[in-house]
Amino acid sequence: MKKTNWHVITGAPCAGKTAVILELERRGYTVVHEVARAYIDAEIGKGRDLRQIKADLPVFEGHILKTKVRIEAGLDPEDIVFLDRAVPDSIAYYQLTGLDPAEPFERSRAMRYKQIFLFERIQFKTDAVRSEDDHIAAGLDRLLEAAYRKLGYTPVRVPLMPVDERVDYVLEKI
């Protein structure tokens, strides 16, 4: 297991993760943007819709998992990095979609993150890349926390507050 100096920003859809990642990036920190959102945005740009992109869930989730693994393998474990979701998030998404989470569990054991920040949810809003609803988001929140705990982490819950205050809260904890 490779120990890292990486901090995971995670939580259910519509928890404000992207806004915090963008602010961390603006402040000069190294960040990794959410793989699934980037992939979906790129596919929509090619003319596909969300239904088409997620039509074969095992292929979709497998692609996201493998991309996260590849990206993380290229990061320096000594660098302070903030990840908008990490490999263990795939455990929760596999479970949510009824897939066997054995592969994401196995891959999650290769890295040890410095800290996990689990963001409290804000009011759910649908957009072009979200296929979840508020009920699914609440379930995903529980699955994410359970996945990280099963891997031996104690996630830090990040309360609702303005973006700048959330960023300051995260930075105080590292």
ABEGO torsion letter per residue (X at the ends): XBBBABBBBBEBBGAGAAAAAAAAAAAGBBBBBBAAAAAAAAAAAAGBBAAAAAABAAAAAAAAAAAAAAAAAABBAABBBBBBEBAAAAAAAAAAAGBBAAAAAAAAAABBBABBBBBBBBBBBBBAABABBAAAAAAAAAAAAAAAAAAGBBBBBBBBBBAAAAAAAAAAAX
